[in-house]
Amino acid sequence: MTRGGGEDAVTLLWALRSPCPLSCRYCYFGTIEEHRDSPVIGPGTLSHLSRNDLPTADVLAFARSIAGSAVKRVFLAGGEPLVWPPVLSLIEILKSGGVQVVVATNGIPLNRPDLTRALVDLQVDAVSVSLDSVDAAYHDAWRPARNGKDGWQQVIDGIGSLVTARGAAPAPRVGVYMVVTRHNLADLAATGRLAADLGCDYFVPQPVALDSDHTLHRQLSLTTDDLPALGQQFTALADAQLPVWTPQASYPGQVADAVRVPTGFVRGCFGGRSLFFIEPDGSVWDCPSSLRIAATPTSRRRTILDGAAAQVFAADDGRADCPLFSVDCVNMWPLMDFDQVLSTSAGTAS
Ligand SMILES: C[S@@+](CC[C@H](N)C(=O)[O-])C[C@H]1O[C@@H](n2cnc3c(N)ncnc32)[C@H](O)[C@@H]1O
């Protein structure tokens, strides 16, 4: 597999905080319930139980050091970044340092008018909202809120509130991210249409990534039996010519490759070169792939407390071949194509 493109700046995927008001059953952070019984302790293991999240002062100090470094774009995820009160201060620091900011959210916090106003006023570049289906019951079954109340309808309302708050402003672009499983595969094209109907600018369907020993792997992970239906859905999405950006034409094939082979070889990977992953404890990894994290030698373990961004992250045009291709990688490819998303005009994507 070859990864094209000319990324010469550094992109950070920053899992900012551990807590999240949702308990998505497939979440790569795992579930609080299982971690209460058996706490996770190894390096690089994520949990919604925020035992080691960095103090706010350390997060903001590191963010201040990003201006002028090779880091040009930061994806803020988590956990849920928009329920962490200092998030707006963090965004303000990044934006005033000339860094592009994309926020990944479950969408429910967007129902707070003060928050949507701030995201528009701060000129956040894009907001990616997780929405798994046109079917509210499906979404709510797999992405239940811990309060037992919020769900699909609040996500839809949240997207609407942000699109309305943006009005004719150039940013943020608003997009839908859909986790595709065996159960919602048939909804893929329809969910893209819903994103367009809601006034979104982009739609990214990404395959669920679950380790082979995960309890939901057999139930949710796509298999080769699903490939014909997957192909039909991607074709229907393309044929619909929706006014939203969707991943490039090679993406359906990349997803299919990831379904066919559990691991493989990636030629010229950007992981650890122009893409890095930061966890809530501040640890820095070459990429979010669980295989790659597990294979990280102790000598390469770093944290954002090691120094300023210019020292921790240096732009590196060279690329390294990686033998650890997995379904995790596929999810990074649309993210590294975000130049295309951010070059669309908000509200008029095509
Ligand atoms: C962990 S969430 C954090 C940001 C935010 N709370 C949200 O819900 O979007 C980031 C994205 O990863 C997706 N995700 C979580 N677990 C996944 C998995 N096992 N495979 C693929 N995507 C996953 C989520 O649906 C969401 O789109």
The ligand as a Gaussian input file, in Angstrom:
#p B3LYP/6-31G(d) Opt

LIG

0 1
 C      -12.751000       8.672000      20.401000
 S      -13.673000       9.898000      19.589000
 C      -13.177000      11.358000      20.458000
 C      -13.859000      12.600000      19.985000
 C      -15.318000      12.786000      20.354000
 N      -15.640000      12.428000      21.683000
 C      -16.225000      12.084000      19.371000
 O      -17.136000      11.369000      19.802000
 O      -16.070000      12.288000      18.172000
 C      -12.899000      10.127000      18.004000
 C      -13.524000       9.343000      16.872000
 O      -13.128000       7.991000      16.949000
 C      -14.223000       7.190000      16.617000
 N      -13.970000       5.862000      17.181000
 C      -14.006000       5.472000      18.458000
 N      -13.701000       4.175000      18.584000
 C      -13.453000       3.720000      17.339000
 C      -13.097000       2.463000      16.802000
 N      -12.919000       1.404000      17.586000
 N      -12.924000       2.354000      15.471000
 C      -13.101000       3.427000      14.651000
 N      -13.436000       4.639000      15.108000
 C      -13.620000       4.789000      16.439000
 C      -15.388000       7.948000      17.222000
 O      -16.637000       7.556000      16.717000
 C      -15.036000       9.360000      16.843000
 O      -15.491000       9.632000      15.530000

